[in-house]
Every structure is written in structure tokens, then in C-alpha cells.
Amino acid sequence: MTTAPAAPAIKAKQRPGDRVFSTATVVSGSLILVTLAAVAIFLVAQALPAFTAEPTAFKGDAENFWQYVGPLVFGTIWAAALALLMAVPVAIGIALFISHYAPRRLAQALGYVIDLLAAVPSVVFGLWGITVLAPAVQPFYTSLTEWFGWFPLFAGPVSGTGRTILTVAIVLAVMILPIITALSREVFLQTPVLHEEAALALGATRWEMIKLAVLPFGRPGIISASMLGLGRALGETMVVAMVLSPAAVISFAVLQSQNPTTIAANIALNFPEAHDIGVNILIATGLILFVITLAVNMLARYIVERRKDFSGAN
Amino acid sequence: MSLTVTPQQAPTGRSTGPIANTLTAGKLPRFAALWVLLGCLAVTTAFFVILAAASGTGFNIAAAVFLGVVLYGIVIWVLSRVVEGTRKAKDRLVTALVSTAFTIALLPLISVAYTTIANGIPRFDVQFFSESMRNVVGAGGGALHAIMGTLLITGMAALISVPVGLLTAIYLVEYGRGKLKHGITFFVDVMTGIPSIVAGLFAFALFALFTGDPGIRMGFGGAVALSVLMIPVVVRSSEEMLKLVPNELREASYALGVPKWLTIVKVVLPTSIAGIITGVMIAIARVIGETAPLLIIAGFTTSMNYNLFEGRMMTLPVFVYTQYMNQGTDVQAYIDRAWAGALTLILIVALLNIVARVVSKLFSPKTGR
């Protein structure tokens, strides 16, 4: 009509400062993507020669790369699974203790105490495992093989030093305990208070309240926390490298002196002396480890994402 | 005498009386659980003291405490089942189990702290902090080169990852939208899960390809490897802190005509700086103890090396590792040095954590004004 033609939209003044700053943030954000791509590309580039390497290039009696990496993959998953088996029940217990049992005032301090475990460097855990834990559990292992030797896991002959995959798994369990505890604790604290109070009002004891309200609500959280702990345990290097006396075997027995070692420990032990194709082979095993942890972590994230949609809170 | 007897008789009189209170009848006295626990601990302690005296070995305090707690679980379950019924008994048993889980977690913590201090003290002396390991065989020597290397490499890693991490967090909170934001968030999560040794291999592969030296070792590579581990931690914590800044502050700033970048620099960052510094400190504490990547790309040496870009560089965690793994003829000297290194490392990490907490206490914006 007679109104003036729509006034041209007022454009924000372009300031050089704004331009520079926003570009800088975008660049550093993209740098993360580039880094991750670079990790994959450089690892693959350096790993490729290993897949076609001569049989003589491999340590031990492996004929090709897959035979070489097989026992290592087994050891990695086996040690991490044992650690997870021990850590999860204890971590859930601790998380429940801090979130629902401990006096309110103490709860945060107790949480800090558990977080302290996460602050101990892995190499110190390695030293501790080899000088304190291994000798301490060895007598226990001996009696375990005596009494339960018929059970395949505890088959003898027992290791004389206690430096077995079970010891490694115990140390790994201690190391992933704080991660699983911290995440489960957060989830337990998010349980809708109304659910808890409703359960209590119906006459439930505290344990029944937890069973009815807290655990069902927290289950996806526990699962994803465990997966993240598993990811950490898979990649842990120094404890395994220091404590275990390695051998290229696939064996489920946890108390013998012949133990399958893990990918990470194998790299740490052999890399300083490796040369030529040996370096490529170790990097290729690292690539396999990368893929395994990536898969585990992505699965954990997927579960977390799914939980958001079907959370009991909304 | 009679005074102490009367209250004991009162409850029994009440429960057997004609009008029993059904709500309180079957209930253990208020502090029964505590007394049972102390009793059980006393029993196991006595047992292990006698055992120690009989066999001549040391008193096993860990076993005493642990078995005491287990015994408590059994006793309280039986007691409660008899007096209070099965449901309550189960509840008490779970309470005992959950507390036991917490005790179990404390055992390694106390044990690690105790052994590190006890074994680390003998070589925790001036020489340890003033000498390197150059030309040292057997006793003597110190970790100055390793401490120097750790400071240089971690400092360099912080110098790389703090700007990148902080700017990324700013992008995610202030600018980001659409696919790029989702992609970055997702891949930061993925990056958190990279095993430390893979980060080391990546840095090695990167510099080996660029320099053409198949046996490349240098401190800067270690810093790059640590950055790969540190950046996602910095991004995560800074992002959380930036999200906490109330939108009203930003809007007030825009309303006054302040450009966006100045709003971020002058309003958003100062408000959240305490949390960001805390996050950075904790990220540094996380990577300063990393051994595997440094073992691979920074290598080990016995001499001082101030140059990040050339030659092998010793770091404290690798020092601990090599001292323990490559013991010379004088075994005890090497082990003592390893433990002293471990003690130093734990003290550094503890110091960083304490400083982080103090910073967040002192500099967090005062609320409730």
C-alpha cells in the first residue's frame, strides 16, 4: 500500500574482532575433527605394511599378522572382562552407598575419596601391583588351585610369583572403579525423589525402595558407565606391561604363569627395541586396539543417547 | 545397680505384656548394628593378633578389617531375621554389603598411599631433585632430568590444548549449530575414549612420516600425544562451565551494544573462569601421569634435555617405569629411585588437584548478592 517499501533489514555491523574470534573458534573446533581423522589416517598409513609382512618379521611362531594379533586381542578382552566383572558390583555398591546410605554431610567427602583413586597415575598402580598385590595374593592363589583346581579357570600349576592375569585384572578393576562409581552415582542421584518416596510410603524397606525405584531408573546409566570403564580397561597399558609375565597363548586359566598379554602392553614392551617392519606391526596392533575401544565407546554413547529418550523422569 | 537394671527390663516387660506395640515390637535396639559391627571387628582383630603372635608374622590389618565386616554381615542378618523378619533382614544385609563395597575400595587406596610413602621416603632427598641419572650406575643419581622433561612436555601439551579446547568449547556453546556442532560433540566423546598408547602411536606415526626418521623420538611428539588426550577433557569441562553462565548476562551485554566477541571475552569468560581453570588443572593432573605415549614417542634417556624438538626426553612416569624394569646390579637403588619418582608424581598430581579446588573456591563468582 502506501507504506514505505520494507526497510532494508538492518545488517549487523561487521566487526573485525567478531570475524577473527568466530573464525578462530570454528577452526579449533574443526581441528578436533582433523586430529581424529589424522589419528586414523596416520595409523592406517603406518600399519599397512604389517598386513603383508613376511612370516619371519613376526616375533614368536606367528605366520601372518592375524595369527600374531589373535592372542593379543584375546588377552586384551579377557583381562578387561575380568576387571569389569569385579569392578561393576563393587562400583554399584559404592555408588549406592554414597548416594543413598551415607549420611548427607559425608556423602560428598566420600565421593572425593573414591575420586582420589582416579588421580593415582597408572605407573604407580603398576609398581603397587607388582610389589604389594602380587606377593599378597599368591598364597591365596595357591590355595585356590588346591581346592578349586577342577574348575577350568583356576587350573594349576599355580604361578609362583602371583604375576598372573587375575592380579592384572584386580589392579585394572581398582583403576576403573572410580569411573564407573562416579557415573553411576550421578545417575542414582537423578532418580525422581517422588518415585523413592512413593516406594517408602508403601512400606518398602530401603533395599526394596532401591530395587523398585533406583535400579530400574539407573540401569542404562550403569550399563553405559560399565562400557566406559571397559573402554578404559582395554586401553590400559602400564599395569599389564609391568605386572604380567607375558606369553603368546590363548588360555582361560587365570592363575598360571603362562598368560596372554594385551595389545597395549605388548606395544609398550616391544616398541623401544622395535625397528623397520616391527614398528609397522606394532602400530597395526595399535590400530586394532583403537577400533575395539572405538566400538565399545560408541556402543556406550549409543546407550546413553537412547536413555535420554526413554528416561523415567519424563 | 538397680538403676541400670530397670531400663533393661522395661522393653522385655513391654513386649511380653498384653498390649504389645506391633510397630516397634520386632526391632533391634537403635545402635545394635553399630555394636555388632564393633564386636565383630574386635573378634577378628583379636583373632589375627593371636594368629600373628602364634606364627610370628606381622599383624594383617587388611584381612582383620575385611573379615570383620564380612562377619558383621552374617551376624546382623541372622539377628535381624530372628527379631525383625526376612524383609528387614535382607535390608540390613544389603546395607552391610554396600558398606563393604565401600570398604573394599578404600583398601587399595590406603595400601597404595602407604606403600608409596613408605618406599618413596628413603630417596626423597635433595640429591633426587638436583641430579640427573647421567653416568650413574648403582646408587645415587636423581630425577631432575625427568622432572624437567615432565614439566616441559606437560607445559607444551597444556599450551596446545588449552587454547584449542577452550575455543572449541566457546564454539560449541556460543556459535555452534547444525551438523558441525553435532559432529564435534560426538567426536569429542570419541576422542575421550582413545587409549593413551594409541595417542602415542599416532604422534609417532605423524612425526615419523613428516621427518622421514623411522626411529624418531622427541619431546614435542610427547606433547602432541598428551594434547590428543587432554583436549577432549578441556572441551568437556569448559563447555559445562560456559553453559552455566546465565543468558541474562549475555543479553544485558548485547543490549548495551557490546559486540559478541567482546561479550564473550569480557562477560562470559570472566564469569566462568574459575570453573575453566579448575577443569584445566584436573586435565593436566590427568595427563601428567601418562606413561605409555611418552614411552613411545619421547623415549628415555639419562641426561638433561631442554630441547623439546630434538632428542629423547625423560619424563617422571617413564623414569619410574624404566627404573623398575631395567634394574641394574644394585637392585635396591633402582627400586628406591622408582618409588621416590612415584611419590613425587603422586605429590604433583595431589598438588594440582588441591590448587584446582582452591581456585574454584576462591575465584568462583559470588552468588546471592
Chai-1 contact restraints between the chains, C-beta under 6 A:
chainA,res_idxA,chainB,res_idxB,connection_type,confidence,min_distance_angstrom,max_distance_angstrom,comment,restraint_id
A,R15,B,P259,contact,1.0,0.0,6.0,A-B,restraint_1
A,G17,B,W261,contact,1.0,0.0,6.0,A-B,restraint_2
A,D18,B,P259,contact,1.0,0.0,6.0,A-B,restraint_3
A,D18,B,K260,contact,1.0,0.0,6.0,A-B,restraint_4
A,D18,B,W261,contact,1.0,0.0,6.0,A-B,restraint_5
A,F21,B,W261,contact,1.0,0.0,6.0,A-B,restraint_6
A,S22,B,Y175,contact,1.0,0.0,6.0,A-B,restraint_7
A,A24,B,L167,contact,1.0,0.0,6.0,A-B,restraint_8
A,T25,B,L167,contact,1.0,0.0,6.0,A-B,restraint_9
A,T25,B,I170,contact,1.0,0.0,6.0,A-B,restraint_10
A,T25,B,Y171,contact,1.0,0.0,6.0,A-B,restraint_11
A,T25,B,Y175,contact,1.0,0.0,6.0,A-B,restraint_12
A,V26,B,Y171,contact,1.0,0.0,6.0,A-B,restraint_13
A,S28,B,V164,contact,1.0,0.0,6.0,A-B,restraint_14
A,S28,B,L167,contact,1.0,0.0,6.0,A-B,restraint_15
A,S28,B,T168,contact,1.0,0.0,6.0,A-B,restraint_16
A,G29,B,T168,contact,1.0,0.0,6.0,A-B,restraint_17
A,G29,B,Y171,contact,1.0,0.0,6.0,A-B,restraint_18
A,G29,B,I184,contact,1.0,0.0,6.0,A-B,restraint_19
A,L31,B,V164,contact,1.0,0.0,6.0,A-B,restraint_20
A,I32,B,T168,contact,1.0,0.0,6.0,A-B,restraint_21
A,I32,B,I184,contact,1.0,0.0,6.0,A-B,restraint_22
A,L33,B,F187,contact,1.0,0.0,6.0,A-B,restraint_23
A,L36,B,F187,contact,1.0,0.0,6.0,A-B,restraint_24
A,L36,B,M191,contact,1.0,0.0,6.0,A-B,restraint_25
A,V39,B,F202,contact,1.0,0.0,6.0,A-B,restraint_26
A,F42,B,F202,contact,1.0,0.0,6.0,A-B,restraint_27
A,F42,B,A205,contact,1.0,0.0,6.0,A-B,restraint_28
A,F42,B,L206,contact,1.0,0.0,6.0,A-B,restraint_29
A,L43,B,A205,contact,1.0,0.0,6.0,A-B,restraint_30
A,Q46,B,A205,contact,1.0,0.0,6.0,A-B,restraint_31
A,V90,B,A101,contact,1.0,0.0,6.0,A-B,restraint_32
A,V90,B,I104,contact,1.0,0.0,6.0,A-B,restraint_33
A,G93,B,V98,contact,1.0,0.0,6.0,A-B,restraint_34
A,G93,B,A101,contact,1.0,0.0,6.0,A-B,restraint_35
A,I94,B,A101,contact,1.0,0.0,6.0,A-B,restraint_36
A,I94,B,F102,contact,1.0,0.0,6.0,A-B,restraint_37
A,I94,B,A105,contact,1.0,0.0,6.0,A-B,restraint_38
A,L96,B,V98,contact,1.0,0.0,6.0,A-B,restraint_39
A,F97,B,V98,contact,1.0,0.0,6.0,A-B,restraint_40
A,F97,B,F102,contact,1.0,0.0,6.0,A-B,restraint_41
A,Y101,B,V98,contact,1.0,0.0,6.0,A-B,restraint_42
A,I114,B,A105,contact,1.0,0.0,6.0,A-B,restraint_43
A,L117,B,L109,contact,1.0,0.0,6.0,A-B,restraint_44
A,A119,B,V349,contact,1.0,0.0,6.0,A-B,restraint_45
A,A119,B,N353,contact,1.0,0.0,6.0,A-B,restraint_46
A,V120,B,V112,contact,1.0,0.0,6.0,A-B,restraint_47
A,P121,B,G289,contact,1.0,0.0,6.0,A-B,restraint_48
A,P121,B,P317,contact,1.0,0.0,6.0,A-B,restraint_49
A,P121,B,L345,contact,1.0,0.0,6.0,A-B,restraint_50
A,V123,B,T291,contact,1.0,0.0,6.0,A-B,restraint_51
A,V123,B,P317,contact,1.0,0.0,6.0,A-B,restraint_52
A,V123,B,V320,contact,1.0,0.0,6.0,A-B,restraint_53
A,V123,B,Y321,contact,1.0,0.0,6.0,A-B,restraint_54
A,V124,B,A342,contact,1.0,0.0,6.0,A-B,restraint_55
A,L127,B,A342,contact,1.0,0.0,6.0,A-B,restraint_56
A,W128,B,V112,contact,1.0,0.0,6.0,A-B,restraint_57
A,V132,B,T115,contact,1.0,0.0,6.0,A-B,restraint_58
A,V174,B,P108,contact,1.0,0.0,6.0,A-B,restraint_59
A,L177,B,A105,contact,1.0,0.0,6.0,A-B,restraint_60
A,T205,B,R87,contact,1.0,0.0,6.0,A-B,restraint_61
A,T205,B,D91,contact,1.0,0.0,6.0,A-B,restraint_62
A,R206,B,D91,contact,1.0,0.0,6.0,A-B,restraint_63
A,W207,B,K90,contact,1.0,0.0,6.0,A-B,restraint_64
A,W207,B,D91,contact,1.0,0.0,6.0,A-B,restraint_65
A,W207,B,V94,contact,1.0,0.0,6.0,A-B,restraint_66
A,G231,B,G193,contact,1.0,0.0,6.0,A-B,restraint_67
A,G235,B,P195,contact,1.0,0.0,6.0,A-B,restraint_68
A,T237,B,I197,contact,1.0,0.0,6.0,A-B,restraint_69
A,T237,B,A292,contact,1.0,0.0,6.0,A-B,restraint_70
A,M238,B,T291,contact,1.0,0.0,6.0,A-B,restraint_71
A,A264,B,I197,contact,1.0,0.0,6.0,A-B,restraint_72
A,I267,B,I197,contact,1.0,0.0,6.0,A-B,restraint_73
A,A268,B,A292,contact,1.0,0.0,6.0,A-B,restraint_74
A,A268,B,L295,contact,1.0,0.0,6.0,A-B,restraint_75
A,F271,B,I296,contact,1.0,0.0,6.0,A-B,restraint_76
A,I283,B,L201,contact,1.0,0.0,6.0,A-B,restraint_77
A,G286,B,V198,contact,1.0,0.0,6.0,A-B,restraint_78
A,G286,B,L201,contact,1.0,0.0,6.0,A-B,restraint_79
A,L289,B,P195,contact,1.0,0.0,6.0,A-B,restraint_80
A,F290,B,V198,contact,1.0,0.0,6.0,A-B,restraint_81
A,T293,B,G193,contact,1.0,0.0,6.0,A-B,restraint_82
A,T293,B,P195,contact,1.0,0.0,6.0,A-B,restraint_83
A,N297,B,G193,contact,1.0,0.0,6.0,A-B,restraint_84
A,R301,B,D189,contact,1.0,0.0,6.0,A-B,restraint_85
